[in-house]
Amino acid sequence: MSLAANLRRGAEALGLPLADAQVDALLTYLDLILKWNRVYNLTSLRDPQQILTHHLLDSLASVPPLMRHVDGRGVRLLDVGSGAGLPGVVIAICRPELPVDCLDAVAKKAAFIQQVASELKMTHLRGLHQRVEQITDRYDVVCSRAFASLADFTRWSGGALKEGGVWLAMKGKRPEDEIAALPPEVEVFHVEQLQVPGLDAERCIVWMRRAAAIA
């Protein structure tokens, strides 16, 4: 089965039907990952089908939960330690109404995101070369995928989170030890299990907010 057919089938299984333009954009993005991967180590995977399943579909799995949380509100999203732009670029392709900044401390990875934004003509997507502790902008959603422990992620990115904002951390198996290690000022308000089509592995989203925001 072709990459396009697998992408469409996987997205439909996630309850996320894609327009033709979105399929084209995601496949162009996959091609750019493969092209840049020859020079820069964006991912250890080299097989297009594996990249589709392990990276694109895995990232697409975050979009329906994100949109349920957003519920029609205008929000800004920061993807911390974005690497090749996962999940930030995928979210930006699926939800063009959301401004998405993909942050990485490695210059070549931020440059790659900028190249993706340019080639796909996505003015709402930016690649930022910076450490998250240095960010001065504030975001409604701060997300990460395979970036750091929950405690480190929330501590380092706390300055970038708007009052009333949320952290979205993509993880594998429910990280009980990491949740237990969170400081009292960070509250886990939901752990959402994900089913990624074609991926035989546990996945979840850990949703967090500042405990003071509960009042």
N, C-alpha and C positions, 0 to 999 in steps of 0.2 A: 504494500500500500504506500502511496506517495506521502511525502511530508505534509502537503496541504490537506490530504484526506485524513491523516492521523491527527493533525492539529484541529481540524473541524470536529472530528468525532470526539476528541478529548474535551474540547471546549463545551460541546453539547452535553457531555456526561457531567460536566461541572455546572450545568445550567447557565451557560454563558455563550449563547449563540453569537457568532462573529460575522460582521459584514465583510464583503469581499475585500474592501480596502484594508481592513484590520488584519485579515489573513495575509494579504500581500505585505503589509508593514512588518508583521511578526516574522515572516519568512525572509524578508530583506535583512531584518535585524539578526536572524540566525546566520545568514550568509556573512554579515559583517563580523560577527563573533569568530566564525571560521577563518575569515581572511586575516583579521588582526591577531588571531591566535598563533599564526605562523611565526610572528615576530615577538609578540607579547604574550605572556602566560595569563590569559584571562580566565581560562578554565582548564582543568586537567583532562576533560573529555575532548575527544577529537571526532567522534562519530556523530553525524547530524541527527540521527534518530535518538541517540542517547541525550544529546543536548536538548532536543525537543521535549523529551519526557522528563529528564532530571532537572532541567532549568526552566524552559518555557511553560510547560504544563504545570510544573510545581509552583511557579510564580502566578500563573493564571488562577490557581486554586485560591489565592488570597483575594481576588477581585470581588466575587460575590459577598464574602463576609465584610469586606471594606465598604462596599456600597450599601449594605444593610445598616452598617454603623453610621455612614454619612447621611443616609436617608434624605437625599435631595439638597442637603446644605452645601454651600460653597466652602471648600476646605483647601488648605495647602498641605502638601505632603513632602516630608524629607525622608529619603532612603539613606541610612547610615551604613558606611562600609559597603557601598553598592557594588564594588568590583566591576563586573561586566554590565551592570545595570539591572541586577536581579534583586527584588522584583520591580524596581522603580520604572524601568523602560516599559516593561510589560503592562504595568498599571497605566502609564501615560498613553500607550497605544489604545488600550481598551476604554479609557475614560479621558478623552481630550479636553473635557471641561475642568479637569483638576490640574493646577500647577504642581509639577513634580520636580524636585531638586534631588539629584543623585550625588551623594558626597563620598569622596574617597581620599585618603591621605596619600595615595600613589598617583602621581601626576599623569602617567600614561593611561590609567584607568579613567580618570576624569576627562582626559582628552578623547578617549574612545566614546564616552557618553555624548560629548559635544559633537563628535562626528556623526553619531547616530541621529541626534537631533537635527543636524544640518541635512543629512541625506534624506531623512523622512519628513523634513520641513515641519518639525514639531516645535513651535515657538513656546509651548508651555513646558518644555523639558529642558533642564540645564544640568550640565556636569560641573561639579564644584570640587576643586583641589584644595582641601583644607582639612584640618582636624576638627572633629565635631565639637570639641571643647571651645574652639575659637569662633563658632557660629554666633552671629549677633541677631539674625532673623529669628522669628518665632513661627512655629508650625502647629496646625491642628492635629496632625497625625505624624508621629515619628516612627518609622518602621525599620526593621532590619531582618536579614536572612543569613543565618550561619555567621553572625558577626562576633559575638562575645557572650559571656554569661549575662543573665538578666540583670544582675546587680551592677556589673560594669556598664552594660548598655544604658541603663536608666541613669546611672551616676554621670557618665560622660556626656549624655545627650540631654540632661535635665534642663540646661540653659536654653535649649532650642525648642522646648515644649511650651506652647501657649497655656495660659491659665484655662483649665477645663479641657485641655487636650488629652490625647491618649497615646500610649505606646502600643505598637503592633509588632510582636516578635515572632517570626516564623521559626519553628523548632521541629525536631524529629519527634521522638517519643516524649510524652509529657515530662518536663524536666522538674521532677519533684524536689530534688536537692537544690536546684537554682531558685525555685520559688521559695523554699524555706530560708534561703540565704538573703532574700530581699530585705532591705531596711523597712522599718515600720511606716515610713512616709510614702512608700510605694505599695499600692493595693492591686492585687490581681483580681479583676472582676469577672473574668470569663476565660476558660481554656476551651478552644474550639477545635474539635477533631476535623482533619481534612482527609479526603480520599482523592488521591492524585491518580488519574487514569494511566494504567500501564506501569505504575511504580509500586513495587511490592515492599513498601516501607511505611512506618508510622510517620505521620506529619500532624502538626497542630499549630495553632496560633495562640500565643499567650497575650491576652489583652490586659493592659495595666493603665493606671492613672495615679495621680498624686492622691494620697489618702485624704488630704484636706478638701479635695473637691467633692467629697461625698455629702458634706453637710447640707 
